[in-house]
Amino acid sequence: MAIRLGVVGYGNRINGVIRHNLRAVDPEVAVVAVVDPDEAGVRRRLAESDQAAVFYPDLDTMMRQARLDGLAIGTRCNLHAPYAIQAAAYDVPLYLEKPVAIDMEQAVALEQAFADSRCPVVVSFPLRVSPLCVLAREYIAAGRTGPPVHVAATNYVPYGTVYWEAPYRDWQITRGLFLQKATHDLDYLMYLMDEPIVRVAATRTVGRVFGGTRPSGLRCSACPDQDTCPESPRNRTRHGTSGRRTDHPCLFSVDCGSAAANTLNEDCSSIMLEFASGAHGVYTQVFFARRDAATRGATVSGYEGAVTFDWYTNQLRYVRHHAPFTGTERAGEGASHFGGDTELAHDFIGLIRGGGASRTPIQTGLRSVYACLAAQESAEAVRFVAVRQLGAGG
Ligand SMILES: NC(=O)c1ccc[n+]([C@@H]2O[C@H](COP(=O)([O-])OP(=O)(O)OC[C@H]3O[C@@H](n4cnc5c(N)ncnc54)[C@H](O)[C@@H]3O)[C@@H](O)[C@H]2O)c1
């Protein structure tokens, strides 16, 4: 039987999730209802078979009239919480994009809305459910490291220019790269360590690489420096680097925001993490990395051994601390978000068809947002900040 899916914010990301992941798991997924002010844009993205989808003015009208089996929220970041709060009033399984909130007010309201809700949620955290991360967790849960005492995690993002040349540079929508990017990593680190982050100290470097004083509205095609700028489409193509290879907004323009006004995405940022048991770790993210500098993963250590994995090399290494053995396991290739998007799709379809459970319920999204907001506050105030915990009240 067809799955009647409603979508709020039918943009690029959710379009990809529906086409490549949900339908790969269950070809019966049909988009029948949409809330999105840009109907023409949505129609360009919608599959031929979904062109009969009805557009609704708001979520409540859609939920009352469209008889949905599942709901997906794929708007940009600032609207995830307001729409999810409305969705909490219905029991329909929800696929919710990350970050689940962009400020404390939104996050607390979201937690309250779901306190008594029966709406099951899959938060879009592909890293946590990716097979490589699950394998690392299995090593740790089996006692191969001993109780984990330390974690060191890195994220050298080879596609980071998107945070200065695409709408992600709009601070009012994104609110910086702890919320935009680290939300994934802090989530999977809590999963690996099997405990919450309780305190953080963070720092960030802003305006040393991207952002700048170039005029508002500047695009490469009108720029006198396109022959020499490494970010011009011509030079990106010539040097084989990442980023759009068509005309795009300048990454060094005032439109990127201002470091002084705290409206500019950071070039890189780092967080010292304290976990509930007293274990600690570090996470660091670098957005100007390119090409073979890409790396994302972690080393988790305990007295007995260390587990290291990297999603770019797609392998896990286990070192026994007290025996002369080291082993490597290699993962399969080619899946989006390292196989995590397909795993999320299995969870969501499982909720809809019955018998499945979400491995990324709303609590995972909230815990991660609370940790990211603490990191943001810490970087601004230059001090350790306690992370708000679920159920804290007030
Ligand atoms: N989980 C992941 O790994 C992952 C990967 C990429 C992007 N994302 C997240 O996906 C989100 C969307 O990114 P995108 O690139 O698809 O953006 P997008 O701009 O392509 O899509 C957003 C859509 O929301 C619509 N919209 C705008 N205002 C609206 C409103 N008031 N009500 C309903 N719809 C509205 C827009 O018209 C557009 O169709 C971002 O928050 C991003 O963080 C997550």
The ligand as an ORCA input file, in Angstrom:
! r2SCAN-3c Opt
* xyz 0 1
  N      20.913     15.852      7.848
  C      21.834     16.221      6.993
  O      22.853     15.579      6.857
  C      21.608     17.452      6.154
  C      22.279     17.660      4.951
  C      22.013     18.813      4.215
  C      21.114     19.743      4.708
  N      20.494     19.522      5.903
  C      19.524     20.486      6.455
  O      18.440     20.573      5.567
  C      17.802     21.832      5.722
  C      17.337     22.322      4.374
  O      18.435     22.562      3.538
  P      18.239     22.680      1.955
  O      19.588     22.829      1.374
  O      17.359     21.604      1.477
  O      17.479     24.081      1.866
  P      16.525     24.576      0.697
  O      16.560     26.063      0.738
  O      16.828     23.872     -0.586
  O      15.060     24.079      1.154
  C      14.250     24.752      2.064
  C      12.813     24.721      1.563
  O      11.980     25.334      2.565
  C      11.041     26.154      1.879
  N      10.497     27.165      2.783
  C      10.922     28.448      2.986
  N      10.108     29.061      3.877
  C       9.175     28.151      4.257
  C       8.072     28.206      5.144
  N       7.775     29.299      5.855
  N       7.313     27.099      5.288
  C       7.599     25.954      4.582
  N       8.638     25.868      3.717
  C       9.419     26.947      3.571
  C      11.810     26.724      0.699
  O      10.940     27.244     -0.283
  C      12.597     25.501      0.251
  O      11.853     24.735     -0.661
  C      18.806     22.734      6.419
  O      18.304     23.075      7.697
  C      20.066     21.894      6.577
  O      20.697     22.070      7.828
  C      20.720     18.394      6.604
*
